[in-house]
Amino acid sequence: MNDLSDMEAVHRRILDRRRTNRDLPPYRAALIPDVTQILASYFARLHPGSTVSGVRRVGGGASKEQFFFTLTRDGTDEQFLLRMDPQLAITETDREREFVLLGAMNGIVPVPEAAWVDPTGAHFPQAAAIMKVVSGVTKPSDAGMKVSGLGTWLGEDLRGKLRDQFLDILVRIHAYDWRANPLPGFEAPDADPRQAARWSFNYWRALWQIDQGETRPIVALAEQWLANNMPDCSPQDLVVTHGDYRTGNYLFDEESGQITAVLDWELARIGDFHEDLAWVLMQAFGTIDNGTFRASDLYEREEFIAAYERASGRTVNRRTLHFYDIMSSWKCYVIVAANGIAAARSQHNHQDVLLTFLAATVAMFADDLVRLLRQGQPA
């Protein structure tokens, strides 16, 4: 029998916070004058004589309120990004955890420099982190108005420049020696071979239980299949997973094609590397061109798997990958059908219109689950 409380301590705290915040009054999106004053008072304490200017809201950000601002200290202007939690997010995460990862990965892969963190909202209205601004874009300038990462078309030129970097960065993330360089606040699922899969399953199942609006047969079927088919992961195969690695979550210079920063580390954990591979390979984040699917518009599925094996020296277990293929679509279903809708309906998020729009993808993820469950286990 699966003990549903078996998960990292930080995730139990996140779940408790979500249960509590559901009962709070509606959330008012932060106003520019308020954010400017909060930042000014924060830096008046940290850096007396500094000034804050040019505060402006960043578009997007379904899970965090984000603001660019200029900090002037000792006569020098620096550009920073404030990431602050709403009361309820489409994905519930921990600011300090993301901050730790950015610090650990600095110098290993391109990341924004983590500058300051307020993990409990002691100064800011909610938990917040501040990082240096990195130049670059998440999608080509002619990509049009669409959610970053969903169906992004890079084109042949950019694809050729980005694909090797994309793969190399993922391999380097997975090669991080978390035993020799421990990550404060991170726990390793090494009590038994199935704990890596169980921790992930338990967390997302708990989120669904908190926010579900109605009984969904496809979710029940997927849950049962996942519970019955958890794969083993040996301790030596545990890696730092990014958790949301795909096109749309890295910045690149549009002219040179150079990746300048990997973003959105908030779902990172120590787990099975197959979980990251399955997320990369999701159809929602790829492109279908003349009947051919490309993951993140960079690699065909088998091409990506083979390239990862060559670059990492790891062997991809197809049954394990299939498990995480199903889990990835199931997690996305939970995100858009439960977490996002609950946050929008309760008026606890600054992006209620976007969250409601994303709910339209429920049918897409349901179709993915049906397709994947019908495939059966690979030989």
C-alpha positions, -999 to +999 in steps of 0.1 A: +000+000+000+015+034-010+020+058+019+009+091+003+028+111+029+061+096+015+076+127-002+102+153+005+095+175+036+095+206+015+067+192-006+046+185+025+050+221+035+040+233+001+009+212+002+000+225+037+005+261+024-018+255-006-046+241+016-043+271+039-041+297+011-073+284-006-093+299+023-078+334+021-096+364+006-091+372-031-056+382-041-048+417-054-021+417-080+009+438-069+008+474-082+040+491-096+041+519-069+037+493-041+064+470-056+087+500-060+082+510-024+088+474-011+120+471-031+132+505-020+127+497+017+143+462+011+175+477-004+176+506+020+183+481+046+207+459+026+225+487+007+220+521+023+221+549-003+209+527-031+179+536-053+153+515-071+138+527-104+122+515-136+100+488-120+078+472-147+058+440-148+070+411-169+045+395-192+036+358-188+045+343-155+015+320-148+031+308-116+049+339-103+045+377-103+076+390-120+090+425-122+121+440-139+138+468-120+170+489-119+191+490-087+216+519-085+243+515-059+277+531-058+269+549-090+263+517-110+230+506-125+222+469-124+192+451-139+173+426-118+142+404-119+119+400-089+100+367-088+072+367-062+046+340-053+009+347-057-014+332-031-021+302-053+000+293-084-005+270-113+025+251-099+033+254-062+070+256-056+096+269-031+116+301-038+146+291-016+148+257-035+150+275-068+176+299-053+198+271-041+197+254-076+207+286-094+237+290-071+247+254-075+245+254-113+262+288-118+294+281-138+282+246-148+254+257-171+242+292-181+218+304-154+207+338-140+228+349-110+208+344-078+211+375-058+187+376-028+158+355-015+130+360+010+118+324+014+090+331+039+077+365+027+092+382+057+097+415+038+078+409+005+040+402+005+048+366-005+079+345-007+102+361-033+136+358-050+157+383-070+181+374-097+202+393-122+186+399-156+201+379-185+197+390-221+179+368-246+145+356-258+125+325-252+111+323-287+118+338-321+105+374-326+082+362-354+067+334-333+035+354-327+014+356-295+014+322-280+023+307-246+061+303-246+071+267-252+038+255-266+043+246-302+072+269-307+086+269-343+123+277-342+131+272-379+160+253-395+187+279-388+180+283-351+173+246-347+208+238-360+224+263-336+204+254-305+200+216-305+236+205-294+236+232-267+202+221-255+213+185-252+247+193-237+232+215-209+208+187-199+236+162-197+256+186-175+227+191-152+223+154-148+261+150-142+260+174-112+276+156-083+249+163-056+266+139-032+299+157-032+282+191-034+250+187-013+220+210-021+206+224+012+169+215+015+170+187-010+165+151+000+174+120-020+148+093-027+172+064-019+153+044+008+142+019-019+144+016-057+108+029-063+110+059-040+120+083-068+089+075-088+067+074-056+078+108-044+068+124-076+036+105-079+025+113-043+031+150-046+011+155-078-016+131-066-019+152-035-022+184-055-050+169-076-068+158-044-066+194-030-079+212-061-099+187-082-132+201-093-149+169-103-142+132-108-123+126-140-122+089-152-090+094-173-072+108-142-084+079-121-072+054-148-038+071-152-034+073-114-041+036-110-017+027-139+011+048-124+006+034-090+008-002-104+038+004-126+063+024-107+098+017-120+130+011-101+158+036-100+191+026-085+209+050-062+237+056-088+211+067-114+197+094-092+204+128-107+194+165-103+164+168-126+154+202-139+117+193-139+106+216-167+134+214-193+121+224-228+121+251-254+105+281-237+124+277-205+158+289-218+169+323-231+189+325-263+204+352-285+183+353-316+212+363-339+239+339-327+216+311-314+237+310-282+217+299-251+223+325-224+203+311-195+183+281-184+152+293-165+124+280-142+143+256-119+114+256-094+104+220-101+139+206-098+146+177-075+168+147-071+152+119-090+152+096-121+168+112-152+140+096-173+116+121-158+134+149-175+136+130-208+099+123-208+092+160-202+114+170-231+096+145-253+061+157-246+040+164-277+026+197-262+061+212-261+071+200-296+063+205-332+048+182-358+062+190-392+048+171-422+039+142-399+073+142-381+074+151-344+103+171-330+108+174-293+110+212-284+113+216-322+149+203-319+150+165-321+129+137-334+121+113-305+144+084-313+171+108-324+170+126-290+171+094-270+201+081-290+219+115-287+213+116-249+227+081-245+258+089-265+264+122-247+256+110-211+269+075-212+235+064-197+212+038-211+175+048-215+152+021-202+122+022-225+097+009-199+109+035-174+106+062-201+071+051-209+061+054-172+074+090-172+058+097-205+024+089-189+033+107-157+043+139-176+009+141-194-008+133-161+011+161-143+002+185-170-035+175-167-033+181-130-017+215-136-043+228-160-074+210-149-070+214-112-043+237-100-047+265-126-085+265-125-086+265-087-062+295-085-083+314-111-117+305-096-107+315-061-092+348-074-059+339-058-037+346-088-027+376-109-031+357-142-067+344-139-073+350-176-042+330-187-050+302-163-085+299-176-071+300-212-047+271-204-076+250-191-085+246-228-055+222-231-072+197-208-086+178-238-051+177-254-035+161-223-065+137-219-059+126-255-022+121-247-031+099-217-054+078-238-028+074-265+000+065-241-021+041-220-033+023-251+003+017-261+010-007-233+044-014-218+073-015-243+090-048-247 
